[in-house]
Amino acid sequence: MGWDAYAIYPDGKEIVFDRKKNKIKDDKLDAAFAAANEIVVEKVGIVDGLLRQAGLDCSDCACQLQEHTGVDAWREYPMTPEEVRAAASDLRWDCEPEDDETWWAFYSAKMFIKTCAAEGLAVRFSF
């Protein structure tokens, strides 16, 4: 099992993705993460496969998240909505990746944390 990050409600409840309908059951969150996914695709052409489902799936994204927020992406307890907002507003996101090969991970992580912050969500990690 690899590293993953999941947006969760502030009370710790999971966000449900309906695979048959290919959407998050909460329409507001579905629209927000669909938009985030589209922004990354338009920007760099490739996106973390879990972003559309309110998550991140690749350890490359974990490294970007950790580097640009200072948050330990391998911690065993969730980020609170307050921590998510602080991480999203951090000025360290106002840059371009140095390595073209990591742009997709940078933008996927950036849009994930910014979308979570905008929607008042917490984030949990699994690995």
Protein Blocks (a to p, Z undefined) as FASTA:
>chain_A
ZZddddddfkopacdddfklopafblmlmmmmmmmmmmmmmmnopacfklmnopafbfkl
mmmmmmmnopafkbcbdcdfklmmmmmmpmklmccdfblklmmmmmmmmmmmmmmmmnop
acdddZZ
